[in-house]
Amino acid sequence: MQLKPITAIIVLALVVASLLVAGCTTSNTNQTPTPSTATHDAFLEKYLAAIKDRTYSNKNMTIESFEVTWINSTSARLGYVTNYSKNATINETIQNLRINWNDTFIVFPTTQDATNYLNAMNKTYYSESSNVYISGSVYDNVIGHATQVYKQYEILKSGHSEYIQQRDNLISLSSSRTV
């Protein structure tokens, strides 16, 4: 009668020992860690590239820095600093200005998802913009047609502006400061 518990303990000890030994005998071949490759949203990559192309092609300014930082596969931050020349022809109020831009872009699966996100945001200090969307923007060029849904909220102060925009399934949170 005493034999069954002793046999069970011995068998269990052999199983544990064999598992421990098996764990210690793994081969070290191909142990070099491989870098993870994040997959970014193809539209957002194309959109950010188009913004960069448009920014660098603007003859009214020089670009001091331009940096994209991916937050996850469907959102990214864009930070850049522009210096407008004293001969800027687009708007006299920006001549000789150095502006620091910070934008966050978020792509949603559907326009309704983006609208829901926008509606849930705290926009207490923002006013709905009276700006009418002008077709032919960078966004329109990237998607190949006019934006279907456009909303913009803004805070405008001297030397500082903030915007929340929806263009179909894209939300952008933007701020700019003169420096």
N, C-alpha and C positions, 0 to 999 in steps of 0.2 A: 503494500500500500504506500509505503514511503517512496517507492521507486518512481511513481508518476510525477510528483512535484519536482523531484531532483532531475529527472529526464527533461521535463519542460524547461527548467531553468538552464540546463546545459544547452539545449537546442536554441533557446532564445539568446544565450550568450554567444553561441557560434554565429547566429544570424547577425547580431550587432557587430561582432568582430569582423565578419566578412564585409559588411557594409562600410565599416571604418577603413578597412584595407583598400576596398575598391575606390573610395574617395581619395585615397592618398596616392594612387597609382596612375592618375591621369597624365596624359602626354602634354608636354609643353610646346608642341608644334603649333604654329599659327596662333599664338597667344597675343599677338600685337593687336591692340584695340583699333577698330576701324572707326573713322569719324562718321558721325551721324549726318545724313544729308536730309535737311528739312525740305519739304515740298511746299513751295509758295504758290498762292493763287495766281494762275497765269494771267488773268485780266489785271490784277493789281500790279504784277511785275511790269506788264506792258504800259499801264497807266503811269506808274512812277517813272519809267524810262521816257515816256512822252513829256512828262512835266520837266524832267531834266533837259531834254532836247529843247523845249520851248524856253526854259530859263536861260540856258547857255546861248541861245540864238538871239536873245533880246539885246540889241545894240545900245539901249539906253542905260545899261547897267553892267557891272562886272560882278562875278561870283567869287566871294571870298571862301566859302565852304559849301559843300553839298553832301549830306550824309543820310543814308537810309538805314534804319535799324528795324529789323523784323521783330514783331512782338510774338506772333504765331503765324500759322500758314495763311490766315485771312486778314491780318492787320499789320500795319507798319507805321513807324514814325519817320517823318522827313524833317530834317532841320537844315536850314541853309541861311547864309548871310549874303545880302546883296548891297552893293554900293551903286546908287544912282548918280549919274554924271551931272555936272552943272548944266549940261546942254540937253538933258532928258526932254524929249519932245512929247511924251505921253501925258504929263501932268506937271505944271509948274510947281505945285506944292511938294513934290517929291524930289526936286532937284537938290543935289548935294546931300541926300539922305543915305544913311547906312541903316538897313533894316534887318532884324533878326526874325526869321520865320520859323514856326514850329507847327507842324501839321501831323495829325494822326488820321489814318485812313482805315476804315473797317468795311470789308465786303461781306454782305449777307447772302444767304441762299436765294432769297426772293425780295422783291420790292416791299411786300407787305411786312416781312421780318424787319427790314430797315425802318419802315414807317413805325412799327411797334416800338422799336428801340428809341427812335427819335421822340415819340410821344411820351415815353416813360422817363426821358431825361428831365433833369431839373433845369428849367430855362427861366428862372425867376428874374434874373437881371438882364435877360436878353429881350430884344424887341424883334418882332417878325419884320424882316426886311421888305422894303417896298421895291427892291431891285427886281426887275423882270429878267428871267433867264434869257440869255442871248445864245442862240444856237451857233454852232461852229466852234465850241470850246474844245479844249484838249480832250475832255471826257467824250464829247460827241464824236470826235475824230477817232478815238480808240474803239468805241462801240460800233461806229459806222452808221449811226442815225441820231436823230435828235433825242434828247432826254425826255422821258415820258412823265416822270414825277420829279419836281424840283421844289425844294423848300429851303429857306435860309433865315437864320436868326443871327442877330449881331449885337455886339456891344462896341460902341465907338467912343473912344476917349482920346484926348490929345496925346499923341505918341504911342497909343496902344489900341489894338483892335482884336476882337475875338469873333469867330464865326462858327456856327454849326450849320452844315449843309447836308441835304439829302439829294442825291442824283440817282434816281432809280434805286438799286440795291446797294449803293455806296454811301456811307456816312463819312463826312470829314469834319474834324474838329481842328480849327485853325486859330493861331494867334500870331500877331506880329507886333514888334516893338521897335521904335527907333532907338538906335544906340549910338 
